[in-house]
């Protein structure tokens, strides 16, 4: 494995910004220090005027393989991820077939081992009738167990009370939940159909998948976790009201109930439906500007622990359907860091907080072994960004297989100039460098 020397960079790590060099050897960060230019390296990267950060760890993506590869593949989406500064991902089980057995889960790990440019882990899926399989999950090898407590993904909805309690009481690892109340959503859908028929305007989406639906399910999950002692992580918080469910003063390592915010809920708000339409149809829905701002405040105050993407691509043809037929989700891994850096330029979040919420905290929350920080002896997952190198998103530079982005037409103020995954340079100055494969994430549990 070639050695890499990064010189003249401005590091952002553990709440500090400072100038330093980094020497990468045998896939690890070998040395961090001033003036390491005397060291012999196979490749030298001059990061003068740029910032060097730990690679992002995205704890929620849908890369669609197996079974839905007309939308995306682990290979194509991991390429988009590393181009966007994401060096590790955790992928969800609602592929086809659903990853509801240990054998089917292993099939996905086999694909990752052959085709992923980024480091990878895959969630074990839960259903109403696979508790025995769920309990076989190895906490040192698998990021967590995913429970859909909402109707987002069809037959993976877990709504059997005894099954939920069995999972929450006995899960060998973290439980990650999608929380929306099925009962409330179905009632809201019925009202919308009564008013509009089948031609429901997309602007009704945040009222169908309402604040009430999200809060009812999230609060139920939190109460169940408190009752059972489960280690619970609630994904994609979409309302300001939900933020109050989570502690802000407890150190992350001591929290039993944690939360995630997604980039689209920090960026878009309901007035954007007029321009973007179903391209910003997600579950849970993008809601009000007050919700967007409240979620960001929750991130800043540490009620919300991590920032992720919920990257979930569909074809443009699928997204251009009417409200009920258009699927929810969109591609985000290539642009999430750039969106957060734009918020930084706007004075809404600091560089240090971005690094904390996209790298440090994810590693701590999931107990990932030796990743998420710029530390000697840690795996070399490193990203170099130029805060003053703008570029405009267009269909021509979207790397996700679906070929579109909700950010098309937007000019980001910053760029990723290099991405190193487990010691391998995989993206440099706008070019992907193929030939190396990411590592399976390991967990220190």
C-alpha positions, 0 to 999 in steps of 0.5 A: 500500500503506497504511503501518503504525506499530506503537507501544509494542511489546516486540520479540523479535529476534536474541536480544534483547527490547527496547521499540521502534516499527516503521514499515512503508512500501511493504511494507518495514520502513522504520524501527525505533526509539524514539518514532516516533509523529511519523511519519504512517501510514495505520494505527497499532497500539498494541502496549503490553503485547504482544510483536512478533516476525518472522513465522514461516516454516514449512518443511513444510506440506501444503496439499493443492492440487491434487487433494485439496481436499476436505481443504484448499486453499492459500486455506483453509490460508493463512488458518489460517496467518496467524491463527496467526502464520505469514507464509510457508510451504513446501509439499510436492509430494505433491499430485495430481498429484505435483509431479514436473515443472517444469510441474506445479510452476509450476501450484502457484505459479500457485495461490499467486499467486492465492489465498495470504494468506501468502508461499509457496514450493513444493518440487520433488518427486523420484521414482525416474525424474524426475532430469532434471526435478529438475535443472532446479529454479531455486535462486533461485526454489524452496525445495528438492527433497523426497525421500521416503526412507520410505513415507509418501506412496505412489508418491513413495518414492525407493528406487533407489540410483542415483537417490538418489546422482544427486539427492544429487550433482547437486541445484542446491539444498537436499534435504529428506528424509522419513526412515523405513526402508520395509523395517523398517516393513513388517516391523513391520507384518507382526508387528503384523498377526500379533498383532492382525489388521487391528484394530491398536491405534493405540498400536502406531503408534510401534512400527510406525514405530519408532525403529529405522526412523527412525534407520536412514534418517536415518543413511543419508541423513546418510552419503550427504550426507557422501559426495556433499557434498549440502546435506541437511535432514532433516525431522520428527525424532521420536526422541532417538537421531536428535538425535545425528546433527547438529552442535551447535557449527557455525554454522548458515550453515556446516552442510551437514546440518541438521534440523527438529523439529515441534510435535507431536513437542515436545508429544505423547507415546505416552500421548496415543494413549489420548485422541487416537487417530488424531487424533495419527497422524503419520508419523514417529510421536509416540513416547515422553516421552523422545523428546519431551524429547530432541528439545526438548533438541536444539532448545535445544542447536542440534543441531536447527535449525528448528521447523515443523508438517508441517501435513497435514489430513485430514477427520475422517471419514478420521481416524476409520477403523481403524489401517491405514485412517486417514491420517497427518497433522493440521492445526497451522498455526493453533496451532503458535505458541500451543503453543510459547508455552505451552512458554515459559510452562512454562519449557521454551523462551525467547521468543528461542529460539522466534523463532530456530527459527521465523523467523531460522534458517529464513531463514538455512537456506534463504537466504531473501531479506530475511525472517525478521528485524525489520530495516530494509529487510526485508520487513514480515512481523510478528506481534504476540502477547499472552502473557496473552490465553488462548483455548480451541480448539474446532471453531468457531474452527478455520480449517483446512478440515478443521474439527478440531484435535488441540488441541481442548479445550486452552486456550492462554495466549497469542494472536496479535493481529495479523499483517502479511504483506509489509506488509499487515495480514491478521489483527487482533484475531481477524478475517481481513482479505482482499484482499491476496496474499502474495509468492513467496519468493525465495532468495539463493543 
